Amino acid sequence: MPERRLSVVVVGDPVRVDDGADTWRVDARDPKTGMLTLESLRSMTRMRWEGVHEFRVQRAGMFS
């Protein structure tokens, strides 16, 4: 398994969780715990995902 490096994720970045197909936008980040709040970029209604650890996400190279 290839080694993963933690990339710096900031509020507003598009990310993917666990190499999934869906793209999320970082809505909030807690610097003490490393927990993120994500917002879906593909949902018609506002869909939020709270409590995602920053080690699970990778920056999305491009959003389509």
Phi and psi restraints in degrees (range 20) as a CNS / XPLOR table:
assign (resid 1 and name C) (resid 2 and name N)
       (resid 2 and name CA) (resid 2 and name C) 1.0 -68.0 20.0 2
assign (resid 2 and name N) (resid 2 and name CA)
       (resid 2 and name C) (resid 3 and name N) 1.0 147.8 20.0 2
assign (resid 2 and name C) (resid 3 and name N)
       (resid 3 and name CA) (resid 3 and name C) 1.0 -74.5 20.0 2
assign (resid 3 and name N) (resid 3 and name CA)
       (resid 3 and name C) (resid 4 and name N) 1.0 133.8 20.0 2
assign (resid 3 and name C) (resid 4 and name N)
       (resid 4 and name CA) (resid 4 and name C) 1.0 -96.3 20.0 2
assign (resid 4 and name N) (resid 4 and name CA)
       (resid 4 and name C) (resid 5 and name N) 1.0 137.5 20.0 2
assign (resid 4 and name C) (resid 5 and name N)
       (resid 5 and name CA) (resid 5 and name C) 1.0 -108.2 20.0 2
assign (resid 5 and name N) (resid 5 and name CA)
       (resid 5 and name C) (resid 6 and name N) 1.0 142.0 20.0 2
assign (resid 5 and name C) (resid 6 and name N)
       (resid 6 and name CA) (resid 6 and name C) 1.0 -75.6 20.0 2
assign (resid 6 and name N) (resid 6 and name CA)
       (resid 6 and name C) (resid 7 and name N) 1.0 119.5 20.0 2
assign (resid 6 and name C) (resid 7 and name N)
       (resid 7 and name CA) (resid 7 and name C) 1.0 -94.9 20.0 2
assign (resid 7 and name N) (resid 7 and name CA)
       (resid 7 and name C) (resid 8 and name N) 1.0 148.6 20.0 2
assign (resid 7 and name C) (resid 8 and name N)
       (resid 8 and name CA) (resid 8 and name C) 1.0 -71.0 20.0 2
assign (resid 8 and name N) (resid 8 and name CA)
       (resid 8 and name C) (resid 9 and name N) 1.0 122.0 20.0 2
assign (resid 8 and name C) (resid 9 and name N)
       (resid 9 and name CA) (resid 9 and name C) 1.0 -113.3 20.0 2
assign (resid 9 and name N) (resid 9 and name CA)
       (resid 9 and name C) (resid 10 and name N) 1.0 128.1 20.0 2
assign (resid 9 and name C) (resid 10 and name N)
       (resid 10 and name CA) (resid 10 and name C) 1.0 -121.4 20.0 2
assign (resid 10 and name N) (resid 10 and name CA)
       (resid 10 and name C) (resid 11 and name N) 1.0 164.3 20.0 2
assign (resid 10 and name C) (resid 11 and name N)
       (resid 11 and name CA) (resid 11 and name C) 1.0 -60.2 20.0 2
assign (resid 11 and name N) (resid 11 and name CA)
       (resid 11 and name C) (resid 12 and name N) 1.0 130.9 20.0 2
assign (resid 11 and name C) (resid 12 and name N)
       (resid 12 and name CA) (resid 12 and name C) 1.0 101.9 20.0 2
assign (resid 12 and name N) (resid 12 and name CA)
       (resid 12 and name C) (resid 13 and name N) 1.0 -13.4 20.0 2
assign (resid 12 and name C) (resid 13 and name N)
       (resid 13 and name CA) (resid 13 and name C) 1.0 -72.9 20.0 2
assign (resid 13 and name N) (resid 13 and name CA)
       (resid 13 and name C) (resid 14 and name N) 1.0 139.6 20.0 2
assign (resid 13 and name C) (resid 14 and name N)
       (resid 14 and name CA) (resid 14 and name C) 1.0 -80.0 20.0 2
assign (resid 14 and name N) (resid 14 and name CA)
       (resid 14 and name C) (resid 15 and name N) 1.0 133.8 20.0 2
assign (resid 14 and name C) (resid 15 and name N)
       (resid 15 and name CA) (resid 15 and name C) 1.0 -136.2 20.0 2
assign (resid 15 and name N) (resid 15 and name CA)
       (resid 15 and name C) (resid 16 and name N) 1.0 163.0 20.0 2
assign (resid 15 and name C) (resid 16 and name N)
       (resid 16 and name CA) (resid 16 and name C) 1.0 -119.9 20.0 2
assign (resid 16 and name N) (resid 16 and name CA)
       (resid 16 and name C) (resid 17 and name N) 1.0 143.4 20.0 2
assign (resid 16 and name C) (resid 17 and name N)
       (resid 17 and name CA) (resid 17 and name C) 1.0 -103.8 20.0 2
assign (resid 17 and name N) (resid 17 and name CA)
       (resid 17 and name C) (resid 18 and name N) 1.0 126.6 20.0 2
assign (resid 17 and name C) (resid 18 and name N)
       (resid 18 and name CA) (resid 18 and name C) 1.0 51.4 20.0 2
assign (resid 18 and name N) (resid 18 and name CA)
       (resid 18 and name C) (resid 19 and name N) 1.0 41.1 20.0 2
assign (resid 18 and name C) (resid 19 and name N)
       (resid 19 and name CA) (resid 19 and name C) 1.0 57.8 20.0 2
assign (resid 19 and name N) (resid 19 and name CA)
       (resid 19 and name C) (resid 20 and name N) 1.0 28.9 20.0 2
assign (resid 19 and name C) (resid 20 and name N)
       (resid 20 and name CA) (resid 20 and name C) 1.0 -76.1 20.0 2
assign (resid 20 and name N) (resid 20 and name CA)
       (resid 20 and name C) (resid 21 and name N) 1.0 170.4 20.0 2
assign (resid 20 and name C) (resid 21 and name N)
       (resid 21 and name CA) (resid 21 and name C) 1.0 -81.3 20.0 2
assign (resid 21 and name N) (resid 21 and name CA)
       (resid 21 and name C) (resid 22 and name N) 1.0 -26.9 20.0 2
assign (resid 21 and name C) (resid 22 and name N)
       (resid 22 and name CA) (resid 22 and name C) 1.0 -76.8 20.0 2
assign (resid 22 and name N) (resid 22 and name CA)
       (resid 22 and name C) (resid 23 and name N) 1.0 144.2 20.0 2
assign (resid 22 and name C) (resid 23 and name N)
       (resid 23 and name CA) (resid 23 and name C) 1.0 -107.1 20.0 2
assign (resid 23 and name N) (resid 23 and name CA)
       (resid 23 and name C) (resid 24 and name N) 1.0 135.5 20.0 2
assign (resid 23 and name C) (resid 24 and name N)
       (resid 24 and name CA) (resid 24 and name C) 1.0 -122.6 20.0 2
assign (resid 24 and name N) (resid 24 and name CA)
       (resid 24 and name C) (resid 25 and name N) 1.0 155.4 20.0 2
assign (resid 24 and name C) (resid 25 and name N)
       (resid 25 and name CA) (resid 25 and name C) 1.0 -108.0 20.0 2
assign (resid 25 and name N) (resid 25 and name CA)
       (resid 25 and name C) (resid 26 and name N) 1.0 135.7 20.0 2
assign (resid 25 and name C) (resid 26 and name N)
       (resid 26 and name CA) (resid 26 and name C) 1.0 -72.4 20.0 2
assign (resid 26 and name N) (resid 26 and name CA)
       (resid 26 and name C) (resid 27 and name N) 1.0 117.8 20.0 2
assign (resid 26 and name C) (resid 27 and name N)
       (resid 27 and name CA) (resid 27 and name C) 1.0 -94.6 20.0 2
assign (resid 27 and name N) (resid 27 and name CA)
       (resid 27 and name C) (resid 28 and name N) 1.0 -33.8 20.0 2
assign (resid 27 and name C) (resid 28 and name N)
       (resid 28 and name CA) (resid 28 and name C) 1.0 -156.1 20.0 2
assign (resid 28 and name N) (resid 28 and name CA)
       (resid 28 and name C) (resid 29 and name N) 1.0 153.6 20.0 2
assign (resid 28 and name C) (resid 29 and name N)
       (resid 29 and name CA) (resid 29 and name C) 1.0 -141.1 20.0 2
assign (resid 29 and name N) (resid 29 and name CA)
       (resid 29 and name C) (resid 30 and name N) 1.0 129.9 20.0 2
assign (resid 29 and name C) (resid 30 and name N)
       (resid 30 and name CA) (resid 30 and name C) 1.0 -96.3 20.0 2
assign (resid 30 and name N) (resid 30 and name CA)
       (resid 30 and name C) (resid 31 and name N) 1.0 109.9 20.0 2
assign (resid 30 and name C) (resid 31 and name N)
       (resid 31 and name CA) (resid 31 and name C) 1.0 -66.7 20.0 2
assign (resid 31 and name N) (resid 31 and name CA)
       (resid 31 and name C) (resid 32 and name N) 1.0 -25.0 20.0 2
assign (resid 31 and name C) (resid 32 and name N)
       (resid 32 and name CA) (resid 32 and name C) 1.0 -73.4 20.0 2
assign (resid 32 and name N) (resid 32 and name CA)
       (resid 32 and name C) (resid 33 and name N) 1.0 -44.5 20.0 2
assign (resid 32 and name C) (resid 33 and name N)
       (resid 33 and name CA) (resid 33 and name C) 1.0 -99.5 20.0 2
assign (resid 33 and name N) (resid 33 and name CA)
       (resid 33 and name C) (resid 34 and name N) 1.0 -19.0 20.0 2
assign (resid 33 and name C) (resid 34 and name N)
       (resid 34 and name CA) (resid 34 and name C) 1.0 78.2 20.0 2
assign (resid 34 and name N) (resid 34 and name CA)
       (resid 34 and name C) (resid 35 and name N) 1.0 15.3 20.0 2
assign (resid 34 and name C) (resid 35 and name N)
       (resid 35 and name CA) (resid 35 and name C) 1.0 -88.0 20.0 2
assign (resid 35 and name N) (resid 35 and name CA)
       (resid 35 and name C) (resid 36 and name N) 1.0 143.4 20.0 2
assign (resid 35 and name C) (resid 36 and name N)
       (resid 36 and name CA) (resid 36 and name C) 1.0 -117.3 20.0 2
assign (resid 36 and name N) (resid 36 and name CA)
       (resid 36 and name C) (resid 37 and name N) 1.0 152.0 20.0 2
assign (resid 36 and name C) (resid 37 and name N)
       (resid 37 and name CA) (resid 37 and name C) 1.0 -112.5 20.0 2
assign (resid 37 and name N) (resid 37 and name CA)
       (resid 37 and name C) (resid 38 and name N) 1.0 124.4 20.0 2
assign (resid 37 and name C) (resid 38 and name N)
       (resid 38 and name CA) (resid 38 and name C) 1.0 -112.6 20.0 2
assign (resid 38 and name N) (resid 38 and name CA)
       (resid 38 and name C) (resid 39 and name N) 1.0 151.9 20.0 2
assign (resid 38 and name C) (resid 39 and name N)
       (resid 39 and name CA) (resid 39 and name C) 1.0 -124.5 20.0 2
assign (resid 39 and name N) (resid 39 and name CA)
       (resid 39 and name C) (resid 40 and name N) 1.0 134.1 20.0 2
assign (resid 39 and name C) (resid 40 and name N)
       (resid 40 and name CA) (resid 40 and name C) 1.0 -70.6 20.0 2
assign (resid 40 and name N) (resid 40 and name CA)
       (resid 40 and name C) (resid 41 and name N) 1.0 139.1 20.0 2
assign (resid 40 and name C) (resid 41 and name N)
       (resid 41 and name CA) (resid 41 and name C) 1.0 -94.5 20.0 2
assign (resid 41 and name N) (resid 41 and name CA)
       (resid 41 and name C) (resid 42 and name N) 1.0 -10.6 20.0 2
assign (resid 41 and name C) (resid 42 and name N)
       (resid 42 and name CA) (resid 42 and name C) 1.0 -110.4 20.0 2
assign (resid 42 and name N) (resid 42 and name CA)
       (resid 42 and name C) (resid 43 and name N) 1.0 -5.7 20.0 2
assign (resid 42 and name C) (resid 43 and name N)
       (resid 43 and name CA) (resid 43 and name C) 1.0 -83.4 20.0 2
assign (resid 43 and name N) (resid 43 and name CA)
       (resid 43 and name C) (resid 44 and name N) 1.0 142.3 20.0 2
assign (resid 43 and name C) (resid 44 and name N)
       (resid 44 and name CA) (resid 44 and name C) 1.0 -70.0 20.0 2
assign (resid 44 and name N) (resid 44 and name CA)
       (resid 44 and name C) (resid 45 and name N) 1.0 -41.0 20.0 2
assign (resid 44 and name C) (resid 45 and name N)
       (resid 45 and name CA) (resid 45 and name C) 1.0 -97.5 20.0 2
assign (resid 45 and name N) (resid 45 and name CA)
       (resid 45 and name C) (resid 46 and name N) 1.0 160.4 20.0 2
assign (resid 45 and name C) (resid 46 and name N)
       (resid 46 and name CA) (resid 46 and name C) 1.0 -70.3 20.0 2
assign (resid 46 and name N) (resid 46 and name CA)
       (resid 46 and name C) (resid 47 and name N) 1.0 115.0 20.0 2
assign (resid 46 and name C) (resid 47 and name N)
       (resid 47 and name CA) (resid 47 and name C) 1.0 -113.7 20.0 2
assign (resid 47 and name N) (resid 47 and name CA)
       (resid 47 and name C) (resid 48 and name N) 1.0 124.1 20.0 2
assign (resid 47 and name C) (resid 48 and name N)
       (resid 48 and name CA) (resid 48 and name C) 1.0 -117.0 20.0 2
assign (resid 48 and name N) (resid 48 and name CA)
       (resid 48 and name C) (resid 49 and name N) 1.0 148.6 20.0 2
assign (resid 48 and name C) (resid 49 and name N)
       (resid 49 and name CA) (resid 49 and name C) 1.0 -129.7 20.0 2
assign (resid 49 and name N) (resid 49 and name CA)
       (resid 49 and name C) (resid 50 and name N) 1.0 112.4 20.0 2
assign (resid 49 and name C) (resid 50 and name N)
       (resid 50 and name CA) (resid 50 and name C) 1.0 -105.8 20.0 2
assign (resid 50 and name N) (resid 50 and name CA)
       (resid 50 and name C) (resid 51 and name N) 1.0 148.8 20.0 2
assign (resid 50 and name C) (resid 51 and name N)
       (resid 51 and name CA) (resid 51 and name C) 1.0 86.3 20.0 2
assign (resid 51 and name N) (resid 51 and name CA)
       (resid 51 and name C) (resid 52 and name N) 1.0 26.8 20.0 2
assign (resid 51 and name C) (resid 52 and name N)
       (resid 52 and name CA) (resid 52 and name C) 1.0 -91.6 20.0 2
assign (resid 52 and name N) (resid 52 and name CA)
       (resid 52 and name C) (resid 53 and name N) 1.0 126.3 20.0 2
assign (resid 52 and name C) (resid 53 and name N)
       (resid 53 and name CA) (resid 53 and name C) 1.0 -76.1 20.0 2
assign (resid 53 and name N) (resid 53 and name CA)
       (resid 53 and name C) (resid 54 and name N) 1.0 143.0 20.0 2
assign (resid 53 and name C) (resid 54 and name N)
       (resid 54 and name CA) (resid 54 and name C) 1.0 -64.8 20.0 2
assign (resid 54 and name N) (resid 54 and name CA)
       (resid 54 and name C) (resid 55 and name N) 1.0 -18.2 20.0 2
assign (resid 54 and name C) (resid 55 and name N)
       (resid 55 and name CA) (resid 55 and name C) 1.0 -72.0 20.0 2
assign (resid 55 and name N) (resid 55 and name CA)
       (resid 55 and name C) (resid 56 and name N) 1.0 -17.3 20.0 2
assign (resid 55 and name C) (resid 56 and name N)
       (resid 56 and name CA) (resid 56 and name C) 1.0 -85.4 20.0 2
assign (resid 56 and name N) (resid 56 and name CA)
       (resid 56 and name C) (resid 57 and name N) 1.0 -12.0 20.0 2
assign (resid 56 and name C) (resid 57 and name N)
       (resid 57 and name CA) (resid 57 and name C) 1.0 -107.7 20.0 2
assign (resid 57 and name N) (resid 57 and name CA)
       (resid 57 and name C) (resid 58 and name N) 1.0 151.7 20.0 2
assign (resid 57 and name C) (resid 58 and name N)
       (resid 58 and name CA) (resid 58 and name C) 1.0 -128.2 20.0 2
assign (resid 58 and name N) (resid 58 and name CA)
       (resid 58 and name C) (resid 59 and name N) 1.0 143.9 20.0 2
assign (resid 58 and name C) (resid 59 and name N)
       (resid 59 and name CA) (resid 59 and name C) 1.0 -64.4 20.0 2
assign (resid 59 and name N) (resid 59 and name CA)
       (resid 59 and name C) (resid 60 and name N) 1.0 137.3 20.0 2
assign (resid 59 and name C) (resid 60 and name N)
       (resid 60 and name CA) (resid 60 and name C) 1.0 -82.8 20.0 2
assign (resid 60 and name N) (resid 60 and name CA)
       (resid 60 and name C) (resid 61 and name N) 1.0 126.1 20.0 2
assign (resid 60 and name C) (resid 61 and name N)
       (resid 61 and name CA) (resid 61 and name C) 1.0 -62.8 20.0 2
assign (resid 61 and name N) (resid 61 and name CA)
       (resid 61 and name C) (resid 62 and name N) 1.0 -41.7 20.0 2
assign (resid 61 and name C) (resid 62 and name N)
       (resid 62 and name CA) (resid 62 and name C) 1.0 -150.4 20.0 2
assign (resid 62 and name N) (resid 62 and name CA)
       (resid 62 and name C) (resid 63 and name N) 1.0 156.1 20.0 2
assign (resid 62 and name C) (resid 63 and name N)
       (resid 63 and name CA) (resid 63 and name C) 1.0 -111.6 20.0 2
assign (resid 63 and name N) (resid 63 and name CA)
       (resid 63 and name C) (resid 64 and name N) 1.0 126.2 20.0 2
